[in-house]
Amino acid sequence: MKVEFKKVHHLTGHQSSIFALCAYKESHQFVSGDGGGYAVLWNLEEVDKGIVLASTGSNIFALHFYIDLNVLLIGTMNGHIYFVEVEQKKVLAELQPACKAVFDFCRVDNLIYAGTENGSLLVIDVVQQKIIQQYQLAAKSLRSIEYYAPQHHLIIGSSDHQIYRFDLDQHKVISTLSHHRNSVFTVCCLDDTTILSGSRDAHLNIWQNDELYKSLPAHNYTLNHIAVSPNRQLFTTAGKDKSIKIFDASTFDLIKVINSGKTAMHTNSVNKLLWTSYQNYLISVSDDRVVMVWSIDELVD
């Protein structure tokens, strides 16, 4: 497979490093969160100006838009969780679970699961605006959470180098994937048998049926995030080395590198990716305070 890419938007306005991204109401909308505590709404049909939805005063590491209730969940470096009603831009509730930083959110059915710096997994009821359960899974941070639908499990990457498989019916860890040599910053379920993971060790690990299939030195430094295309044919990785890499999801071959040698690229660590169904646009955010929007076109050989 071959692909072509083009940068279609270069969005400025953030005054701090950008660490978080999430989808919003429509496919052409998304939210970014930065180190200054600002959550900003963008519209790919009118990109001239972002709209500030909330200001938390602490680095935003996690975002999730709970569309049923029109509520944006924000997780911060100081461990607070905000519930923001987006139309009124009003904070409905603020939780302070004493878990230090909140790194990721994952929705399963009507509940939100949150990974935290102290290694605890929080279970949040958004309707009640409270934490209804807490599980201590690790001694170090839970950095990334992905829902594995075929078995009703969570796949959780941790700073203790492990990947935990958490059974949502049994409410416990049932297995661990071990191969990374440093913090696991991102996990992603590619299909019913394949899990992708990225780490501070700069490797992309490919797991099939819970066995390591392949380990690739994907970036020069930390692999920060993985995002899969809407049609599941491609996936991308973001790195501290200021690059985005595009892989074939069926062969796991690297097919394209987006870096400063080929285009006007990020000038610092690429922290998060969001692949949208709107025009097949890929969103990237960075320590350079810029949001970039990429058009990714698959070509027939």
C-alpha positions as CSV (number, residue, x, y, z in Angstrom):
1,M,0.0,0.0,0.0
2,K,1.1,3.6,-0.7
3,V,-0.1,6.8,0.9
4,E,0.2,10.5,0.3
5,F,-0.1,13.1,3.0
6,K,-0.6,16.8,3.0
7,K,-0.9,19.3,5.8
8,V,-4.2,21.1,5.4
9,H,-4.3,23.2,8.6
10,H,-1.8,24.7,11.0
11,L,-3.7,25.8,14.1
12,T,-2.3,28.2,16.7
13,G,-3.6,29.7,19.8
14,H,-2.5,27.4,22.6
15,Q,0.1,29.0,24.8
16,S,1.5,25.7,26.3
17,S,2.4,22.2,25.2
18,I,-0.6,20.2,24.1
19,F,-1.1,16.8,25.6
20,A,-4.7,15.7,25.0
21,L,-7.2,15.2,22.2
22,C,-10.7,13.9,22.0
23,A,-13.5,13.7,19.4
24,Y,-16.5,16.0,19.9
25,K,-20.2,16.0,18.7
26,E,-19.6,16.0,14.9
27,S,-16.8,14.4,13.0
28,H,-15.4,17.8,12.0
29,Q,-15.0,18.9,15.6
30,F,-12.5,18.0,18.2
31,V,-11.1,19.2,21.6
32,S,-7.4,19.8,22.5
33,G,-6.1,20.2,26.1
34,D,-2.8,22.0,27.0
35,G,-0.3,22.5,29.8
36,G,-1.9,25.8,30.8
37,G,-5.1,24.0,31.7
38,Y,-7.2,25.1,28.6
39,A,-9.6,22.8,26.8
40,V,-10.2,24.2,23.3
41,L,-12.9,23.3,20.7
42,W,-11.9,23.3,17.1
43,N,-14.1,23.1,13.9
44,L,-12.5,21.7,10.8
45,E,-15.1,23.5,8.7
46,E,-14.2,26.9,10.3
47,V,-10.7,26.7,11.5
48,D,-9.9,30.3,12.0
49,K,-10.5,30.3,15.8
50,G,-10.7,27.8,18.6
51,I,-13.2,28.2,21.4
52,V,-12.2,27.8,25.0
53,L,-14.6,25.4,26.7
54,A,-12.8,25.3,30.1
55,S,-9.8,26.5,32.1
56,T,-8.6,24.2,34.9
57,G,-5.4,25.8,36.0
58,S,-3.4,22.6,35.7
59,N,-2.0,20.6,32.8
60,I,-4.7,18.7,30.9
61,F,-3.6,15.1,30.3
62,A,-7.0,13.4,29.5
63,L,-10.2,14.4,27.7
64,H,-13.4,12.6,26.9
65,F,-16.6,14.0,25.5
66,Y,-19.6,12.1,27.0
67,I,-22.0,12.8,24.2
68,D,-25.2,11.5,25.9
69,L,-25.1,14.3,28.5
70,N,-23.2,16.9,26.6
71,V,-20.4,16.8,29.2
72,L,-16.7,17.1,28.7
73,L,-14.5,15.1,31.2
74,I,-11.1,16.6,31.9
75,G,-8.3,14.9,33.8
76,T,-5.4,17.0,35.0
77,M,-1.8,16.7,36.3
78,N,-3.0,17.6,39.9
79,G,-5.4,14.6,39.8
80,H,-8.6,16.5,39.5
81,I,-11.5,15.4,37.2
82,Y,-13.8,18.1,35.9
83,F,-17.3,17.6,34.4
84,V,-18.0,20.5,32.0
85,E,-21.4,21.2,30.4
86,V,-20.1,22.4,27.1
87,E,-23.0,24.6,25.9
88,Q,-22.8,26.8,29.0
89,K,-19.1,26.2,29.5
90,K,-20.0,25.5,33.1
91,V,-18.2,23.2,35.5
92,L,-20.8,20.9,36.9
93,A,-18.6,19.0,39.3
94,E,-14.9,18.6,40.3
95,L,-13.6,15.4,41.8
96,Q,-10.4,15.3,43.8
97,P,-9.6,11.6,44.2
98,A,-6.1,12.0,45.6
99,C,-4.7,9.9,42.8
100,K,-2.2,12.5,41.5
101,A,-2.3,12.9,37.7
102,V,-5.1,11.5,35.6
103,F,-3.7,10.2,32.3
104,D,-6.4,8.6,30.3
105,F,-10.2,8.0,30.0
106,C,-12.0,5.1,28.4
107,R,-15.7,4.7,28.1
108,V,-17.4,1.3,28.4
109,D,-21.2,1.3,28.2
110,N,-22.3,4.1,30.6
111,L,-19.1,4.2,32.7
112,I,-15.8,6.0,32.4
113,Y,-12.6,4.3,33.4
114,A,-9.6,6.5,34.3
115,G,-5.9,5.7,34.6
116,T,-4.0,7.6,37.3
117,E,-0.4,8.3,38.4
118,N,-0.7,6.2,41.6
119,G,-1.6,3.1,39.6
120,S,-5.3,3.1,40.5
121,L,-8.1,2.5,38.0
122,L,-11.1,4.7,38.7
123,V,-14.6,3.9,37.7
124,I,-16.7,7.0,37.2
125,D,-20.5,7.4,36.9
126,V,-21.0,10.5,34.8
127,V,-24.7,10.8,35.6
128,Q,-24.0,10.8,39.4
129,Q,-20.7,12.7,38.8
130,K,-18.8,10.5,41.3
131,I,-16.3,7.7,41.5
132,I,-18.1,4.5,42.3
133,Q,-15.2,2.1,42.4
134,Q,-11.4,2.1,42.6
135,Y,-8.9,-0.7,41.9
136,Q,-5.2,-0.6,42.7
137,L,-3.5,-2.3,39.7
138,A,0.1,-1.2,39.8
139,A,2.7,0.7,41.9
140,K,3.3,3.1,39.0
141,S,1.2,5.2,36.6
142,L,-1.6,3.8,34.4
143,R,-0.8,5.7,31.2
144,S,-3.2,4.4,28.6
145,I,-6.6,2.5,28.5
146,E,-8.3,0.8,25.6
147,Y,-11.5,-1.3,25.6
148,Y,-11.2,-4.8,24.1
149,A,-14.7,-5.5,23.2
150,P,-14.5,-9.2,22.1
151,Q,-13.8,-10.3,25.7
152,H,-15.2,-7.3,27.6
153,H,-11.7,-6.4,28.9
154,L,-9.6,-3.3,29.4
155,I,-6.1,-3.2,28.0
156,I,-4.0,-0.9,30.2
157,G,-0.4,0.3,29.7
158,S,1.6,1.2,32.8
159,S,4.8,2.9,33.7
160,D,6.0,-0.3,35.4
161,H,6.6,-1.5,31.8
162,Q,3.6,-3.9,31.9
163,I,0.4,-4.2,29.9
164,Y,-2.5,-5.3,32.1
165,R,-5.6,-7.2,30.8
166,F,-8.5,-6.2,33.2
167,D,-11.6,-8.4,33.1
168,L,-14.7,-6.1,33.6
169,D,-16.9,-9.0,34.6
170,Q,-14.5,-10.4,37.2
171,H,-13.2,-6.9,38.2
172,K,-9.6,-8.0,38.3
173,V,-6.4,-8.3,36.3
174,I,-6.3,-11.7,34.6
175,S,-3.1,-11.5,32.6
176,T,0.0,-9.3,31.9
177,L,1.9,-8.7,28.7
178,S,5.6,-8.1,29.4
179,H,8.2,-7.1,26.9
180,H,8.7,-3.3,26.9
181,R,11.8,-2.1,28.7
182,N,10.2,1.2,29.9
183,S,6.9,3.0,30.6
184,V,4.1,1.9,28.2
185,F,2.6,5.2,27.1
186,T,0.0,3.9,24.6
187,V,-2.1,0.8,23.9
188,C,-4.4,0.3,21.0
189,C,-6.7,-2.6,19.9
190,L,-6.3,-3.0,16.1
191,D,-8.7,-5.9,15.7
192,D,-10.1,-8.8,17.6
193,T,-6.7,-10.5,18.0
194,T,-4.2,-7.8,17.7
195,I,-3.0,-5.2,20.3
196,L,-0.5,-2.5,19.5
197,S,1.6,-0.8,22.2
198,G,4.2,2.0,22.4
199,S,6.7,2.9,25.1
200,R,9.4,5.2,26.3
201,D,11.7,2.5,25.0
202,A,10.8,3.8,21.5
203,H,9.5,0.4,20.3
204,L,6.2,-0.5,18.7
205,N,5.1,-3.9,20.0
206,I,2.6,-6.0,18.1
207,W,0.7,-8.6,20.1
208,Q,-1.4,-11.3,18.6
209,N,-3.6,-13.5,20.9
210,D,-1.5,-12.1,23.8
211,E,1.8,-13.3,22.4
212,L,4.4,-10.9,21.1
213,Y,4.4,-11.1,17.3
214,K,6.9,-8.4,16.5
215,S,8.8,-5.6,18.2
216,L,9.8,-2.7,16.0
217,P,12.2,0.2,16.9
218,A,9.6,2.7,15.6
219,H,11.0,6.0,16.8
220,N,14.3,7.5,18.0
221,Y,12.9,8.4,21.4
222,T,9.6,7.8,23.2
223,L,6.6,6.5,21.2
224,N,3.9,8.7,22.7
225,H,0.7,7.6,21.0
226,I,-1.0,5.3,18.4
227,A,-4.1,6.0,16.3
228,V,-5.9,3.8,13.8
229,S,-7.5,5.0,10.6
230,P,-11.3,4.9,10.4
231,N,-11.2,2.0,7.9
232,R,-8.6,0.1,10.0
233,Q,-6.2,-0.2,7.0
234,L,-3.6,2.1,8.5
235,F,-2.3,3.1,11.8
236,T,0.0,6.0,12.9
237,T,2.5,6.5,15.7
238,A,3.6,9.8,17.3
239,G,7.1,10.3,18.7
240,K,9.2,12.5,20.9
241,D,11.5,12.6,17.9
242,K,9.1,15.1,16.3
243,S,7.8,12.6,13.7
244,I,4.6,10.8,12.7
245,K,4.9,7.4,11.1
246,I,2.3,5.6,9.0
247,F,2.1,1.8,9.0
248,D,0.1,-0.7,7.0
249,A,-2.2,-2.4,9.4
250,S,-2.3,-5.7,7.6
251,T,1.5,-6.2,7.1
252,F,2.8,-3.8,9.9
253,D,5.2,-2.3,7.3
254,L,6.3,1.3,7.7
255,I,5.0,3.1,4.6
256,K,5.5,6.8,5.2
257,V,7.3,9.1,7.6
258,I,6.1,12.7,8.3
259,N,9.0,14.7,9.6
260,S,10.6,18.1,9.1
261,G,12.7,16.8,6.2
262,K,9.7,16.5,4.0
263,T,7.2,19.2,5.2
264,A,6.7,22.0,7.6
265,M,6.4,19.6,10.6
266,H,6.2,19.9,14.4
267,T,9.3,21.3,15.9
268,N,9.0,19.4,19.2
269,S,7.6,16.1,20.6
270,V,4.4,14.9,18.9
271,N,2.2,14.0,21.9
272,K,-1.2,12.8,20.7
273,L,-3.0,11.8,17.5
274,L,-6.7,11.7,16.6
275,W,-7.8,10.2,13.3
276,T,-11.2,11.5,12.2
277,S,-13.8,10.2,9.7
278,Y,-14.1,13.8,8.4
279,Q,-12.1,13.8,5.1
280,N,-9.9,11.1,6.7
281,Y,-8.1,13.9,8.5
282,L,-5.4,13.1,11.1
283,I,-5.0,15.5,13.9
284,S,-1.6,15.9,15.7
285,V,-0.6,18.0,18.7
286,S,2.8,18.8,20.1
287,D,5.0,20.4,22.7
288,D,5.4,23.2,20.1
289,R,1.8,24.4,21.0
290,V,0.5,23.8,17.5
291,V,-2.4,21.7,16.2
292,M,-1.7,20.2,12.8
293,V,-4.3,18.6,10.5
294,W,-3.2,16.1,7.8
295,S,-5.0,14.7,4.8
296,I,-4.0,11.1,4.4
297,D,-4.8,9.5,1.0
298,E,-4.5,5.7,0.3
299,L,-3.3,4.9,-3.2
300,V,-3.9,1.8,-5.2
301,D,-0.6,0.2,-6.2
